[in-house]
Amino acid sequence: MRIEIRGRNVAVGDELRERVEKRFARVAKQVSPLAELEVELWEERNPSIEKRHVAEVTLHLKGVTLRARDAASNWQSAVNEAADELARQVKRHRDKRRGRRVAMKAAAESAQPSP
């Protein structure tokens, strides 16, 4: 899986980049190597917003795009929450595809007459 990390008006250092890659390694094991993951990090400028650090994640798979957006008081929490949310979406998507495949196979077998 290819990971692209961008910071909108935020400098993305090596430590933050490594944390993002480490957190999304679990998702990378569940998807195709051709998948593309875009991580965009930014900070809300409004001082009245407590959860200022925002992580928005977009995963492009074959035929579907999954998105997760989370805000927290620090970068690590925002990235962790977004990674967990995306992992849930990927698992749900895989289970749906697997369920459809099983249902199609069962329907095909029941449609064929027995000898």
Residue pairs with C-beta under 8 A, 6 or more apart in sequence:
1 24
1 27
1 28
1 31
1 32
1 33
1 35
1 36
1 37
2 35
2 36
2 37
3 20
3 21
3 24
3 28
3 37
3 39
4 36
4 37
4 38
4 39
5 12
5 16
5 17
5 20
5 39
5 41
6 12
6 38
6 39
6 40
6 41
7 40
7 41
7 42
8 40
8 41
8 42
9 42
9 43
10 41
10 42
10 43
12 41
16 41
16 75
16 79
19 75
19 76
19 79
20 39
20 79
23 79
23 80
23 83
24 37
24 39
24 57
24 83
24 86
26 83
26 87
27 37
27 59
27 83
27 86
27 87
27 90
28 35
28 37
30 87
30 90
30 91
30 94
31 59
31 61
31 90
32 61
32 62
34 62
35 59
35 60
35 61
35 62
36 59
36 60
37 57
37 58
37 59
37 60
38 57
38 58
38 59
38 60
39 55
39 56
39 57
39 79
39 82
40 55
40 56
40 57
40 58
41 53
41 54
41 55
41 56
41 75
41 78
41 79
42 54
42 56
43 52
43 53
43 54
44 51
44 52
44 53
44 54
44 71
46 52
49 71
50 73
51 71
51 72
51 73
51 78
52 71
52 73
53 71
53 72
53 73
53 74
53 75
53 77
53 78
54 69
54 70
54 71
54 78
55 69
55 70
55 71
55 72
55 75
55 78
55 79
55 81
55 82
56 67
56 68
56 69
56 82
57 67
57 68
57 69
57 82
57 83
57 85
57 86
58 65
58 66
58 67
59 65
59 66
59 67
59 86
59 89
59 90
61 93
64 93
66 86
66 89
66 90
66 93
68 82
68 83
68 85
68 86
68 89
69 82
70 78
70 81
70 82
70 85
71 78
72 78
72 81
